[in-house]
């Protein structure tokens, strides 16, 4: 029974990953509620398992501490004080919005802890990697099919006027999600799989990369490129010692191994370029061309974003320590905005400014703490002598880096599905980099 519950918990988290993505990123209240219900069931199963085992063993990775700190900050922001005259005050400028965000953050944090505790064995990590690879291929294929047969409706059923691509309302969010997923099959191709099956992993990687570029997201193309460049650099520096039985530096490695490591990335890149030109590269080239034209004319590649960012800095100036409150941007921005068409914005299209606006300098410190902790674990995991551990550390690091790059001009981490995948990858990197998993 305990083993069955253990597997059910892992399957429950995988179900949440798949559901949140296909439910348009879980940006609507109904889909977010279903995600939270799935995690509630997962946590209940964990509690039942602990009761049957008569012990509750929880591993808390170092990266979980900044996540918990952000959650505590949100709770503090949502506390309301009532004065003698009945006047209510709080750290948040919209208490209800902050409480709604804190609830979602709690379940995302729970997902991180579940992933860190139930995806630790080689068998489970291989299951996770396989599911993400198959899942990514399915999403990419669906997105391209929908692109060719687009009739103005989600899944050919639900009408929408948004810049849709794949299951996402916003093509940038699709590109950000795929930029996190694509390194998984590529990492396995570089480190863990050998023989004819490499062709399959190469095809899946190229398919996912092609869909990302065809989505038309400029930030997605840049973040995808950044992820592949980082993987090439890290893979060139460190590799699994399959021949010598240890991790060794590139300086001591025979030339033939260097070529074999760089070859797959080059082949995949060329395949992606060929796929994009076969489908039609004109739209994405024109989008980059317009960005260059705006940069020459106005000094910024995106005038609208520049205006939002400038106005958001005023918000940050007025709430420098703990911010205006998690999830309050939609409410607070109109106070500082000067362009009416932006008044309905939920996010500032820059995750770094978003953190400072919502959580102030305290939130900024927490974000830096999390990033440093993750990359510290990644540096150890990539040097693992186990090919699977090393490949997942490499892939997870590249996926996380892709999001950090795209976050300069988008808010992928505000989208529940993207935040969930980001935290699962972070949990895997943390655990693989832990002392118990590095051989």
Secondary structure, DSSP 8 states (H G I E B T S, - for coil): -HHHHHHHHHHHHHHHHHHHHHTGGG-SHHHHHHHHHHHHHHHHHHHHHHHHHT-------THHHHHHHHHHHHHHHT--EE-TTS-EE-SSSSHHHHHHHHHHHHHHHHHHHHHHHHS-SHHHHHHHHHHHHHHHHHHHHHHHHHHHT--SEETTTEE--S--BTTBSSHHHHHHHHHHHHHHHHHHHHHT--TTHHHHHHHHHHHHHHHHHHTT-HHHHHHHHHHHHHHHHHHHHEE--TTTSS-EEGGGS-HHHHHHHHHHHHHHHHHHHHHHHHH--HHHHHHHHHHHHHHHHHSSS-HHHHHHHHHHHHHHHHTTTT-S-TT-HHHHHHHH---GGGTT-SS-S-HHHHHHHHHHHHHHHHHHHHHHHHHHHHHHHTT-SSHHHHHHHHHHHHHHHHHHHHTTT--GGGSHHHHHHHHHHHHHHHHHTSTTT--
